[in-house]
């Protein structure tokens, strides 16, 4: 009989339909409205808005600080996950819980706490000031805030993969003569890389859109410490809706391109080691 | 390279994995550690490799104490049950790993590495698959990659932990025969851990039977199969029939049978058990008076060249298994449900420490 081949896995039509509806209602439709609103601008107006020096400076800061924060989280998150998975010590459960706090806390609270600590007279700021390091109200402060909010992502993506890593693989490397460092660099790290990349991507995406925790610590000085989401807010407050959406469109497009690129890279590294 | 283990004890928390094990493995031998799970065979292998440190005792390689030597310096080839391949590396890079991690001064040049890896892949019959990733190989192929990787460091001894355990029966049989040939070619001292008695008997020069953290018996496959030194070894290596009786001055009485047990000449009316393999039983229709135990034929299985009889002793109701050649089965011309008489042709008697709850006297 010439019936079309049907997949053994049931429910494709139903689940796919629901997925599309869900994504449409939550993501696609609202974001399309963004593009439509922007379309009320002419190309010249649009171009003038997005290439204003203040906008470009905010762009540089937002993408730069988010990237640096995600990189820091990539390295330190891996370290934290390593400590939590590989060693047994008193207070491990509490440490494990602390990792999730940036998720649970309203980001504004986090921002206030960070500002208090890093301001020139604060707990940490007072030790940084004599070294000539200003944390609060500088791009460094922005990076610190973004690192704070992105902390859980790398830890939580790497942890399960590290947990499932069979000890035999590292033992095999040792029997072949590899030192601990060689084993880590050549065997363990490459195995964890896809998970680290995923965590990095999530932390980066989160940092790009972060707003609440940054506004307190950055000081919001135009051209210096003003991030893109804040600039959009400023435009909205001045009832410049097309201008605000124009910036949003730029941010959206750039973020999407970056995330897509990282996802493709991530897929490439994980594809060949899916099993075995 | 010979391996010697002296009085090794290893505990994991409250569990004692090894209770004072001593063993000497001659250079160039292929040895099998055989035992049920939890018998300590894998722990002993890992201690020899240096992956575990013994709580007490010593490990010697070629007469030199290696107990405190690091794994990295022992130059042992270790093959894991689940291969433990580096999944982000190609087959080629997996095999080359042991050469690439050497200190710069000892590392062979790239061309030499290519040549050596090529040779090894040829040896394990995986030429042309060097560019694949482990995920793209079958189980048997992965195990051969693991073996080639272990051989790349030119190990002094080769240790394999249940190497064929995760493979299906046919591949397993092929691989162990191939391992035997490979061993004969390379002449490297090899230890294989297995819980499969057939595997141990087929592949090894020397079988070390282990149970509950101790070595029960060390011997050639014939010795451990034909002359087990303990009831455990009898049970673990193949099927066996038990004949419970009374042991008195070198004679075991089982029902009407009087069986010689000269090694127990000092016994005084003690409980004893005779152990006999199914092929060591004589089955007759009408034996001379008092020389056979009456039994009913319950089932007849023709398995290839031999015939297996399931019998029930008429006096005790205990099951007995006998194995006959096809010829003697034809001569007997028995059917299911008929009465026959059995007696052991070859039997080994062990005194019972504590008599089992079942009736001992017959």
HADDOCK unambig.tbl for C-alpha pairs under 7 A between the chains (distance, minus, plus):
assign (segid A and resid 168 and name CA) (segid B and resid 84 and name CA) 5.71 0.50 0.50
assign (segid A and resid 169 and name CA) (segid B and resid 84 and name CA) 4.74 0.50 0.50
assign (segid A and resid 169 and name CA) (segid B and resid 85 and name CA) 6.58 0.50 0.50
assign (segid A and resid 169 and name CA) (segid B and resid 86 and name CA) 6.81 0.50 0.50
assign (segid A and resid 172 and name CA) (segid B and resid 84 and name CA) 6.70 0.50 0.50
assign (segid A and resid 174 and name CA) (segid B and resid 71 and name CA) 6.30 0.50 0.50
assign (segid A and resid 174 and name CA) (segid B and resid 72 and name CA) 5.41 0.50 0.50
assign (segid A and resid 175 and name CA) (segid B and resid 71 and name CA) 5.56 0.50 0.50
assign (segid A and resid 175 and name CA) (segid B and resid 72 and name CA) 5.39 0.50 0.50
assign (segid A and resid 175 and name CA) (segid B and resid 75 and name CA) 6.94 0.50 0.50
assign (segid A and resid 175 and name CA) (segid B and resid 76 and name CA) 6.36 0.50 0.50
assign (segid A and resid 175 and name CA) (segid B and resid 77 and name CA) 6.72 0.50 0.50
assign (segid A and resid 175 and name CA) (segid B and resid 78 and name CA) 6.62 0.50 0.50
assign (segid A and resid 176 and name CA) (segid B and resid 72 and name CA) 6.58 0.50 0.50
assign (segid A and resid 176 and name CA) (segid B and resid 98 and name CA) 4.77 0.50 0.50
assign (segid A and resid 176 and name CA) (segid B and resid 150 and name CA) 6.95 0.50 0.50
assign (segid A and resid 176 and name CA) (segid B and resid 153 and name CA) 6.61 0.50 0.50
assign (segid A and resid 177 and name CA) (segid B and resid 72 and name CA) 4.12 0.50 0.50
assign (segid A and resid 177 and name CA) (segid B and resid 73 and name CA) 6.60 0.50 0.50
assign (segid A and resid 177 and name CA) (segid B and resid 98 and name CA) 6.25 0.50 0.50
assign (segid A and resid 177 and name CA) (segid B and resid 101 and name CA) 6.82 0.50 0.50
assign (segid A and resid 178 and name CA) (segid B and resid 72 and name CA) 6.44 0.50 0.50
assign (segid A and resid 178 and name CA) (segid B and resid 101 and name CA) 5.54 0.50 0.50
assign (segid A and resid 187 and name CA) (segid B and resid 86 and name CA) 6.71 0.50 0.50
assign (segid A and resid 190 and name CA) (segid B and resid 88 and name CA) 6.82 0.50 0.50
assign (segid A and resid 191 and name CA) (segid B and resid 88 and name CA) 6.53 0.50 0.50
assign (segid A and resid 272 and name CA) (segid B and resid 88 and name CA) 6.93 0.50 0.50
assign (segid A and resid 272 and name CA) (segid B and resid 133 and name CA) 6.77 0.50 0.50
assign (segid A and resid 273 and name CA) (segid B and resid 87 and name CA) 5.25 0.50 0.50
assign (segid A and resid 273 and name CA) (segid B and resid 88 and name CA) 5.51 0.50 0.50
assign (segid A and resid 273 and name CA) (segid B and resid 135 and name CA) 6.39 0.50 0.50
assign (segid A and resid 275 and name CA) (segid B and resid 135 and name CA) 5.28 0.50 0.50
assign (segid A and resid 276 and name CA) (segid B and resid 87 and name CA) 6.15 0.50 0.50
assign (segid A and resid 276 and name CA) (segid B and resid 134 and name CA) 5.88 0.50 0.50
assign (segid A and resid 276 and name CA) (segid B and resid 135 and name CA) 4.80 0.50 0.50
